[in-house]
């Protein structure tokens, strides 16, 4: 079974992992270079011993670095998403836009995760000022217990690899 990461992004390679793995073969003793990391599903499923990765979206890199350095783990994520998920359920789009405003000031990776999972279709888009500007998905009950558990399990799986 392939690892799916918690970042929702347009153009995810989830369905192509097996094909990519078959094409590149064993990379356990090679250096993997990935200039467009995106959701990082290819990287974590290929699981090379050495890798150089980048992305022009600094918040994606920051999110995965926070998992790598232990700032974000499944427990921290669960508390954050449960707390803010309840507030989103109560406050709807007004709360989403408040969280978006806060993210544009603090650039916190957990806020990025929250926005990514509660914005319209997982679109990641920034305006000319560099501000996240994707509208709300109009689903106030977005963070049901099952989704939070799924996201936390995905974070745990990544943490075990890095």
C-alpha positions as CSV (number, residue, x, y, z in Angstrom):
1,X,0.0,0.0,0.0
2,X,1.3,3.4,-0.9
3,X,1.9,6.2,1.5
4,X,-0.4,9.2,1.0
5,X,0.7,12.5,2.5
6,X,-1.6,15.0,4.3
7,X,-1.0,17.8,1.8
8,X,-3.8,18.0,-0.7
9,X,-2.5,19.4,-4.0
10,X,-3.5,19.6,-7.6
11,X,-1.6,17.1,-9.7
12,X,-0.8,14.6,-6.9
13,X,0.9,11.5,-8.2
14,X,-0.9,9.1,-5.9
15,X,-2.2,6.9,-8.7
16,X,1.2,7.0,-10.5
17,X,3.4,5.8,-7.7
18,X,3.6,2.2,-8.8
19,X,4.4,3.2,-12.4
20,X,7.1,5.6,-11.3
21,X,8.6,3.0,-8.9
22,X,8.7,0.5,-11.8
23,X,10.4,3.0,-14.1
24,X,13.1,4.2,-11.7
25,X,13.8,0.8,-10.1
26,X,15.8,0.5,-6.9
27,X,17.1,3.9,-5.7
28,X,18.2,2.7,-2.3
29,X,21.8,3.5,-3.0
30,X,21.3,6.4,-5.4
31,X,20.8,10.1,-4.9
32,X,17.2,11.1,-5.7
33,X,16.7,14.7,-6.9
34,X,13.2,16.1,-6.9
35,X,13.0,19.8,-7.9
36,X,9.2,20.0,-7.6
37,X,8.4,18.3,-4.4
38,X,4.6,19.1,-4.3
39,X,2.8,16.7,-2.0
40,X,6.1,14.6,-1.6
41,X,4.3,11.3,-2.4
42,X,6.8,10.2,-5.0
43,X,9.7,10.9,-2.6
44,X,8.2,9.1,0.4
45,X,7.1,6.1,-1.7
46,X,10.4,5.8,-3.6
47,X,12.1,6.3,-0.2
48,X,15.7,6.7,-1.3
49,X,18.6,6.7,1.1
50,X,19.7,10.1,-0.1
51,X,17.6,12.9,-1.6
52,X,17.8,16.5,-2.6
53,X,14.4,18.1,-2.8
54,X,13.0,21.6,-3.4
55,X,9.8,23.4,-4.3
56,X,9.1,27.0,-5.1
57,X,6.4,26.8,-2.4
58,X,8.3,27.5,0.8
59,X,5.3,26.5,2.9
60,X,5.3,22.9,1.6
61,X,9.0,22.7,2.4
62,X,8.4,24.3,5.9
63,X,5.6,21.8,6.6
64,X,7.7,18.7,5.8
65,X,10.7,20.2,7.7
66,X,8.5,20.7,10.7
67,X,7.7,17.0,10.6
68,X,11.3,16.1,10.2
69,X,12.5,18.3,13.1
70,X,9.7,17.1,15.4
71,X,7.9,20.5,15.6
72,X,4.9,18.8,14.1
73,X,3.8,15.2,15.0
74,X,0.6,13.4,15.1
75,X,-0.3,14.5,18.6
76,X,0.4,18.2,18.0
77,X,-1.6,18.0,14.8
78,X,-4.5,16.2,16.4
79,X,-4.8,18.9,19.1
80,X,-4.5,21.7,16.6
81,X,-7.0,20.3,14.1
82,X,-9.5,19.3,16.8
83,X,-9.4,22.7,18.4
84,X,-9.6,24.7,15.2
85,X,-11.9,22.2,13.5
86,X,-14.5,22.9,16.2
87,X,-14.0,26.6,15.8
88,X,-14.5,26.2,12.0
89,X,-17.7,24.2,12.6
90,X,-19.0,27.0,14.8
91,X,-17.7,30.0,12.9
92,X,-17.8,28.7,9.3
93,X,-16.3,30.8,6.6
94,X,-15.6,33.7,8.9
95,X,-13.4,31.5,11.0
96,X,-11.6,30.2,7.9
97,X,-10.9,33.7,6.7
98,X,-9.6,34.6,10.1
99,X,-7.2,31.6,10.0
100,X,-6.1,32.5,6.5
101,X,-5.3,36.0,7.7
102,X,-3.3,34.7,10.7
103,X,-1.4,32.3,8.4
104,X,-0.5,35.2,6.1
105,X,1.1,36.9,9.1
106,X,2.6,33.9,11.0
107,X,3.3,31.4,8.2
108,X,2.9,28.6,10.7
109,X,3.0,25.1,9.1
110,X,0.0,23.9,11.1
111,X,-2.0,26.8,9.8
112,X,-0.9,25.9,6.3
113,X,-2.2,22.3,6.9
114,X,-5.5,23.6,8.3
115,X,-6.0,25.9,5.3
116,X,-4.9,23.3,2.8
117,X,-7.5,20.9,4.1
118,X,-10.3,23.4,4.4
119,X,-9.9,25.5,1.3
120,X,-11.5,25.0,-2.0
121,X,-10.3,21.7,-3.6
122,X,-6.9,21.8,-1.9
123,X,-5.8,24.6,-4.2
124,X,-2.6,26.2,-3.1
125,X,-2.5,29.7,-4.5
126,X,-0.9,33.0,-3.5
127,X,-1.6,36.6,-4.6
128,X,1.0,39.1,-5.8
129,X,1.7,40.1,-2.2
130,X,2.6,36.4,-1.4
131,X,-0.6,35.9,0.6
132,X,-2.5,32.6,0.6
133,X,-5.8,33.6,-1.1
134,X,-7.8,30.5,-1.8
135,X,-11.5,30.7,-0.8
136,X,-13.2,28.5,1.8
137,X,-14.6,25.1,0.7
138,X,-18.0,25.9,2.3
139,X,-17.8,22.8,4.5
140,X,-17.8,24.0,8.1
141,X,-17.8,20.4,9.4
142,X,-14.6,19.7,7.5
143,X,-12.5,18.2,10.3
144,X,-14.6,15.2,11.3
145,X,-12.8,12.8,13.7
146,X,-12.1,10.3,10.9
147,X,-10.4,12.9,8.7
148,X,-8.3,14.2,11.6
149,X,-7.2,10.6,12.4
150,X,-6.4,10.0,8.7
151,X,-4.2,13.2,8.6
152,X,-2.5,12.3,11.9
153,X,-1.7,8.8,10.6
154,X,-0.2,10.3,7.4
155,X,2.0,12.5,9.5
156,X,3.1,9.6,11.7
157,X,4.0,7.6,8.6
158,X,6.1,10.4,7.2
159,X,7.8,11.0,10.6
160,X,8.8,7.3,10.7
161,X,10.5,7.7,7.3
162,X,12.3,11.0,7.9
